[in-house]
Amino acid sequence: MVGIGSATITGRTAITGSSSLAEDVASKAPFPIIGVPSRRLREQSSPLRIFVGYDETEHAAWEVCRHSLMKHATVSLDIQPLKQLELRRLGLYRRAPNRNGVDCFDGLPFSTDFTFTRFLVPHLCMYDGWALFCDCDFMFRADVSELFALADSSRAILCVHHDHKPIETVKMTGQKQTLYPRKNWSSLVLWNCGHPVHKKLTVDSVNLEAGRWLHNFEWIRDTGLIGEIQEEWNWLEGYSSPAIYPKAVHFTRGGPWMDQWRDVAYADEWMKLFSEIAA
């Protein structure tokens, strides 16, 4: 449960889906696979698959992100939170739980529970079809089907090619701000899950490879396979040009659910969405 002022929202997360993979996992533990549509849905016209990075400390952000996606949608959506605890229970995520510490493979610190879980998306989709991942600190202002319409089968992924070089040393509630190549590219990714290059992105590689290998998409050696999305779909609060009309606002420094980030651009719009959930 998360409260902001006098308003309170509670989690209403539903984990759904069944498949041969899910059935195999279910035979070992009583936890359903996350985000894999059923055979029936795959055979019919499936909802657009969307995975949102989840961190219990930012539950309000997840609620608003989901609400904003649904509010503008003109098609059916299958929106799933990537909950690290459930992925651990399934045996899909095994990295050391060293929040705010140092990733033991390359010294890249991480500040959220979904820093690495995002890279399980192709596996969760059984390396088939298209799926979107975004951080929970996104607020969508347009129909996400417009984003899926950009899908290009010749690309392995599509994302905004930010040249993001933050000057501050901390973000959110005191987490260390880091600088690395392709920063924020992985915060919103349209995955071509069935592309052959993702065969290298196994459960083991997600758990064992260095953070920079993952966030820099280093398993995709051919940079031509990394398609580009316009910045309006990943508008970085505090960094992107105010001349751009954002279709998705990314509160990457910190958002209105945090006391010190109540006065940033589009905070009032975020709070309005939050009040709609809390009502």
N, C-alpha and C positions, 0 to 999 in steps of 0.2 A: 504494500500500500504506500502511495506517495502523496503527500499533501503540498499544496502551494497556496499560502494564504489561508482562506476559509474553505477552499475547494479541495476535494479529495477524489482520487481515482484509484480503482483497484484493478488488478490484473484479470483479464478475461481471455487468456491465451488458450487456444485449442490446437493441439498437435494431432494432425490427421495424416492419412495416407496408408496404403498397403501395397505391397509389391513382393516379388520373389526375394528381393534384398531385405525388405522389412520382415518377411516371414522367417528368413534365415536368422536375422538378428533377434527377432521375438522368441525364437526357440532357445536362445541363450539367456535372455533377460526380458522381464515384462515391461519393456519400454518401446513404444512405437517409433518407427523411423520418422525423422523430421522432414517435411517438405517434399516427399516423393508422392506424386499423384498416383491414384490407383490405376490398374490396367484399364478399367472402364473409362476413366477420364482420358487416358492416353489414346484410347481408340476413338473417342468422341472428340468434340471440340473442347479442349482443356482450358481452364482458367489460366491467366498469365501467372507464372510462378515468380514470387518475390520473396527474397530472404532479407531480413533486417537484423543487423547486428544487435545483440541484446546484452545489456549490463544492468543488473538489478539496481545499481546506484543511479541509473538513468531511466528508470521505468516510465516516468512521465514523458520523456522524450520518445520512447518506443510507442506509447499510446497515441501521442499526437502524430507521429510519423504514419502509423497505420490509419488513423482517422483521416488524415489529409489525403492519403492514397485512395481511400474508399470514397471520400467526399467528391472527388473529381472524376472518378472512374466511370466510363461508359460501357465497360465490359466486365466480365467476372474476373476476380482476382483471388489467388491463393497466396495469402500473406503469412509467412512463418517467421517467428523469432529464432535466431540461432542462439539457443541457450547452452552455454558451455557445460553446465552440470549435466544436462541430459545427453549431450554429446559424449561426455566422459562415461556416463553410465552405459552407453552403447558401445564403448570401446573405440570410438572414432577420434577422440581427442585425448592426447596423453602428455602434452607438454607440461612442464613444471608450472604450478600455479603461483608464479612470482610477480604478481601485480606490482607495478611501480618499481620493480627490481630490474634486473638485467637479464635479457635472454641469453642463456648460457652458450649459444652457438655463435653469436657474432657481436655481442655487446649492444644490440638494439633494444632500448627500453620500451616497454609498452604500458599503456594506461587504461585499457578496457579489456573486458572479457572476450571481445570479438576481434581482437587484433589479428589473430591467426585463424579463427574458426571460419572466416569468410571464404577461405580457400578450399573448404570442403564442399562448396556448392556443386561443382560438376559431379562429384561422387554421390552426393545426396540425390542428384537428378539422374543417377545411373548413366552418366555420360551420354545424355540424350536430350535434344531440344534446347530451348532458350530459357534463361532465367536471369533475373535481375538481383543484384545485391546492392544494398546501401547501408551506411551507418545509421544508427538510430537517431542521430541528431540532424536529420533531414526533415524539412517541411515541404511537401509538394503543393504546388499552386496550379498544376495543369494535369490533364489526363495522361496517366503513365502509359497508356496504349500508344501515344504519340512517340514515346521513347522506344518501345518495342518495335515500332514500325521502321526504326533505323537499322534493325537487324540485317546483317550482311553475311551470308554463308561463307564468303571468302575470308572472313576475319575470325580469329579465335576468341577475341574479346573486343568490346568497344568501351571507351571511357573518355573522360575529359582529360586532355593533355596539359595539365596545369604546369606552370613554371612557378611553383610556390616556394618562396624562401622567407619564412617568418623571421622577424627580428626579435620578437619577445622570447624569453627563456622559459616561461611557464604558460600553461593553458588550463582551462577548466577550473578545478579546485586545487591547483598547485602542482599538477603533473608536469614533468619535464617536457619542454617543447624540443623536438628533434628535427634535424635537417638531413634529408637524404634524397637521392635522385628519384624523380617521379613521385614526389610527395603528394599525397591526396589522390593519386590516380586510382588507387584501389578502394577509395571510399564510396565509389559508385561504379559498378561494373556490370555491363550487359554481357552475360556469358553465353557463348556458343558451346554448350556443354558437350556436344558430340564431336567437336573438332579433334582430329587425331593428336594434335600437340598436347592435349590435356591428359593423354595417357601417362605422361610423366608426372602429373599432379595426382599422386596416389595418397591414400591415407597416411602411409609411412612418410612420404616426402613432406606433407603438411606438418607432421609431428617432429621430423628430424632435421629438415633443412633450415638454414639460417633465415632470420627474418628478412634480411635484405634480398635474399634470393626470391622469397615469396612476394614481397611488396614491389619489387622491381620487375616482376613477371619474367624472371630469368630463364624459366623453362621454355619461354617463347623466344627462341633465338632469332627468328625472322621478325624484325620490328614491323614489317609490312602487315603482319597478322594482327597488330594492335590498332584497331580502328579508332577513329576520333569522333567524339560527341561534342556538340557545342557547349560552351561554358554555362549557358542558361540552365542546363540540367544539373549542374553542380556548382552553384554560385556560392563562393566562399565568403561568409560574412566577415567583414574587416579587411578583405583582400581583393575581391573581385570588383570590377568597375561598377559604380552606381548607374552608369549609362546602360548596363545590361538589365533587361527585364527578366528576372529569374523565374523559371518554371519549377525549380526546386532550390530552396535555400538550405545551405549547409552551415550550421552553427558550429564550425570546427573549433573555434577558440573556447566556446562555452555558450550555453543557451539560457533562455528565460526561466528554465526550471532551476537555475542557480542564482542565488541572490546577487552576486556581483556581475551578472550578465543580463540584467533585466532591461537595460536601456539600449540594447543593440538594435541594428536595423531589423525590421520585420518582427520584433518582439511582441508588439501589440497584436499582430495577426496570429502569432503562435498562441498567445494567451487567450484569444477568442476561441481558437480551436480547442484549447484545453478546457475552457468553460463549457463548451458544447458536450464534451465527454463527461465532465463532472456533474452536469445538470441532472 
